[in-house]
Amino acid sequence: MPSQIPHQNSGLQKLFTGLWATDTTPLPFMENTVVRSYVLETDTGVVIMYNSPGIDAAAHEIMQLGTPTRLLLNHYHEAMYGQPRLEVPVYVHEWDRPGVEPKMQVAGDFKHRQFIGDDLEILPSCSHTVGTTFFVWDNGQQRFLFPGDAIWVDDGIWSAVILSESDRQAFLNTLTLLRGIDFGVLVPWYAHRDARSYDVVTLGEKLRQINALIDRIVAGASGPRA
């Protein structure tokens, strides 16, 4: 049985069954934007998604849920916050590992589409950065897509973050794949300060958002609000 967070002033907020969010931290290069980490109670144990200072702020509460088995990074930019004091093995895509290792100790990497247990899937995207990786998790009731900041919700619109190092064709390939991936909740790494940290969508809404994003990228959109 998973542990329950014992008090209201916890460093974790329960969002869905088995899914918790840490407190937020300002993103230094985007005004009024914050990042957070997520804690998943998966089939193989507690998994932390995304790196942020919120991990250490919630370390006690995370340990009450169970000893974390891994911290999954979407891409190497997350290493700017450094290694958490909480002891947890760090995993990242093989191609982004060189960008992480100067600031974090990496326990292992991945390269191909695969599962961790029966409920958590690794989906390499190689879009926002060369090793950007999406994750899909099924909590038994809903399916969640974790795209890092490759895709985020900007005033209700799913926007891509396309930098000079990004691969536009890889973005298009990933979005085409996502059309056929079953998920109903988008959970990015960052969000507007006062906005909800996730977006719940129907199949029709998901397809409309993805198709609109594809159209903008094909038309040449770039930057943090592509």
C-alpha positions as CSV (number, residue, x, y, z in Angstrom):
1,M,0.0,0.0,0.0
2,P,1.4,3.4,-0.9
3,S,2.0,5.8,2.0
4,Q,-0.2,8.9,2.4
5,I,1.2,12.4,2.8
6,P,0.5,13.2,6.4
7,H,-0.2,17.0,6.5
8,Q,-1.6,19.8,4.4
9,N,1.6,21.8,4.2
10,S,3.4,19.1,2.3
11,G,6.0,19.6,-0.4
12,L,3.8,17.4,-2.6
13,Q,0.4,18.0,-4.1
14,K,-1.7,15.0,-5.2
15,L,-3.0,15.5,-8.7
16,F,-4.3,12.1,-9.7
17,T,-4.2,8.6,-8.3
18,G,-0.5,7.8,-7.9
19,L,0.7,11.2,-9.3
20,W,2.1,13.9,-7.2
21,A,3.6,17.3,-8.0
22,T,6.4,19.1,-6.1
23,D,6.5,22.8,-5.3
24,T,7.5,25.1,-8.2
25,T,10.7,26.9,-9.0
26,P,11.0,29.9,-11.3
27,L,12.5,29.2,-14.8
28,P,15.3,31.8,-15.0
29,F,15.0,32.6,-18.7
30,M,11.2,32.9,-19.1
31,E,9.3,35.4,-17.0
32,N,6.3,34.2,-15.0
33,T,7.1,30.6,-15.8
34,V,7.9,27.8,-13.3
35,V,9.1,24.2,-13.3
36,R,8.2,21.3,-11.1
37,S,9.0,17.6,-10.7
38,Y,6.4,14.8,-10.5
39,V,6.4,11.7,-8.4
40,L,4.8,8.6,-9.9
41,E,3.8,5.5,-8.0
42,T,4.5,3.0,-10.8
43,D,4.4,-0.8,-11.0
44,T,8.2,-0.9,-10.3
45,G,8.2,1.6,-7.5
46,V,8.4,5.4,-7.0
47,V,9.7,7.3,-10.1
48,I,10.5,11.0,-10.2
49,M,9.9,12.7,-13.5
50,Y,12.0,15.8,-14.3
51,N,14.7,17.5,-12.3
52,S,13.9,20.6,-10.2
53,P,14.7,22.0,-6.7
54,G,11.2,20.8,-5.7
55,I,12.6,17.3,-5.3
56,D,14.7,18.2,-2.2
57,A,11.9,20.4,-0.8
58,A,9.7,17.3,-0.8
59,A,12.3,14.7,0.0
60,H,10.7,13.6,3.3
61,E,7.3,13.2,1.6
62,I,8.8,11.4,-1.3
63,M,10.4,8.9,1.0
64,Q,7.1,8.3,2.7
65,L,5.7,7.1,-0.6
66,G,8.7,4.9,-1.0
67,T,12.4,5.0,-1.9
68,P,12.6,6.4,-5.4
69,T,14.0,4.0,-8.0
70,R,14.9,6.5,-10.6
71,L,14.9,10.2,-11.7
72,L,14.0,10.4,-15.4
73,L,15.2,13.4,-17.3
74,N,13.5,14.6,-20.4
75,H,16.6,16.4,-21.7
76,Y,19.9,17.8,-20.5
77,H,18.7,21.3,-19.7
78,E,17.2,20.0,-16.5
79,A,20.8,19.5,-15.2
80,M,21.1,23.2,-14.6
81,Y,19.5,22.7,-11.2
82,G,22.2,20.2,-10.2
83,Q,22.1,16.9,-8.4
84,P,19.3,16.5,-5.9
85,R,20.5,15.8,-2.3
86,L,17.8,13.1,-2.2
87,E,19.6,9.9,-3.2
88,V,18.0,8.7,-6.5
89,P,19.6,7.2,-9.6
90,V,19.5,9.5,-12.6
91,Y,18.6,8.3,-16.1
92,V,18.7,10.2,-19.4
93,H,18.9,9.5,-23.1
94,E,22.3,8.4,-24.3
95,W,22.7,11.4,-26.6
96,D,21.9,14.0,-23.9
97,R,24.1,12.2,-21.3
98,P,27.2,14.4,-22.1
99,G,25.2,17.5,-21.3
100,V,24.1,16.1,-17.9
101,E,27.3,14.6,-16.5
102,P,29.2,17.8,-15.7
103,K,26.4,18.7,-13.2
104,M,24.8,15.4,-12.3
105,Q,25.9,11.8,-11.7
106,V,24.1,9.6,-14.3
107,A,23.3,6.0,-13.3
108,G,22.2,4.9,-16.7
109,D,20.8,5.9,-20.0
110,F,18.4,4.7,-22.7
111,K,18.2,5.1,-26.5
112,H,15.3,3.2,-27.9
113,R,11.5,3.0,-27.3
114,Q,11.0,0.6,-24.3
115,F,9.0,0.0,-21.2
116,I,9.9,0.3,-17.5
117,G,7.6,-2.3,-16.0
118,D,4.2,-2.6,-17.6
119,D,3.0,0.9,-17.1
120,L,5.7,3.4,-18.0
121,E,6.9,3.8,-21.6
122,I,10.0,5.6,-22.9
123,L,9.5,7.4,-26.2
124,P,12.7,9.0,-27.6
125,S,11.8,12.1,-29.5
126,C,15.2,13.7,-30.2
127,S,13.4,17.0,-31.1
128,H,13.9,19.8,-28.6
129,T,17.5,18.5,-28.0
130,V,19.3,15.6,-29.6
131,G,18.3,13.3,-26.7
132,T,14.9,14.7,-25.7
133,T,12.6,11.8,-24.5
134,F,8.9,11.7,-23.8
135,F,7.3,9.3,-21.3
136,V,3.9,7.8,-21.2
137,W,2.5,6.5,-17.9
138,D,-0.7,4.5,-17.2
139,N,-2.0,4.7,-13.6
140,G,-4.8,2.3,-14.3
141,Q,-7.3,5.1,-14.7
142,Q,-5.7,7.6,-17.1
143,R,-2.7,7.8,-19.4
144,F,-0.3,10.7,-19.0
145,L,2.2,12.1,-21.5
146,F,5.3,13.8,-20.1
147,P,7.0,15.8,-22.9
148,G,9.3,17.9,-20.7
149,D,9.4,21.4,-22.2
150,A,9.4,20.2,-25.8
151,I,5.7,20.8,-25.6
152,W,4.0,23.0,-23.0
153,V,0.6,24.7,-22.5
154,D,0.7,28.4,-23.3
155,D,-2.6,30.0,-22.5
156,G,-4.5,26.9,-23.6
157,I,-2.4,26.2,-26.7
158,W,0.1,23.3,-26.9
159,S,3.3,25.1,-28.0
160,A,6.7,23.6,-29.0
161,V,10.0,25.0,-27.8
162,I,12.2,25.0,-30.9
163,L,15.7,26.2,-30.4
164,S,18.6,26.6,-32.8
165,E,19.8,23.1,-31.7
166,S,16.4,21.5,-32.2
167,D,15.5,19.1,-35.0
168,R,12.3,20.3,-36.7
169,Q,11.8,17.1,-38.6
170,A,12.1,15.1,-35.3
171,F,9.4,17.3,-33.8
172,L,7.2,16.5,-36.8
173,N,7.9,12.8,-36.5
174,T,7.2,12.8,-32.8
175,L,3.9,14.7,-33.3
176,T,2.8,12.3,-36.0
177,L,3.6,9.4,-33.6
178,L,1.6,11.1,-30.8
179,R,-1.5,11.1,-33.0
180,G,-1.7,7.4,-32.4
181,I,-0.5,7.3,-28.8
182,D,-3.2,6.9,-26.2
183,F,-3.1,9.6,-23.6
184,G,-5.5,12.1,-22.1
185,V,-3.4,14.2,-19.8
186,L,-0.4,16.3,-20.9
187,V,2.1,17.0,-18.1
188,P,4.9,19.3,-19.2
189,W,8.0,20.3,-17.2
190,Y,7.1,23.9,-17.0
191,A,4.0,26.1,-17.0
192,H,2.8,29.7,-16.4
193,R,3.2,30.6,-12.8
194,D,-0.6,30.8,-12.1
195,A,-1.7,28.2,-14.6
196,R,-2.6,24.5,-14.0
197,S,0.4,22.3,-14.4
198,Y,-1.3,19.8,-16.7
199,D,-3.9,19.7,-19.5
200,V,-6.7,17.1,-19.6
201,V,-8.0,16.5,-23.1
202,T,-10.4,14.4,-25.1
203,L,-9.2,12.5,-28.1
204,G,-10.6,15.2,-30.4
205,E,-9.0,18.0,-28.4
206,K,-5.6,16.1,-28.5
207,L,-5.7,15.7,-32.2
208,R,-6.7,19.3,-32.8
209,Q,-3.8,20.5,-30.6
210,I,-1.3,18.2,-32.3
211,N,-2.5,19.0,-35.8
212,A,-2.3,22.8,-35.2
213,L,1.2,22.4,-33.8
214,I,2.3,20.5,-36.8
215,D,0.9,23.2,-39.1
216,R,2.8,25.9,-37.2
217,I,6.1,24.0,-37.3
218,V,5.7,23.3,-41.1
219,A,5.0,27.0,-41.5
220,G,8.3,27.8,-39.9
221,A,7.4,28.6,-36.2
222,S,10.3,28.6,-33.8
223,G,11.3,29.8,-30.3
224,P,9.6,29.0,-27.0
225,R,6.1,29.5,-28.3
226,A,6.2,27.7,-31.6
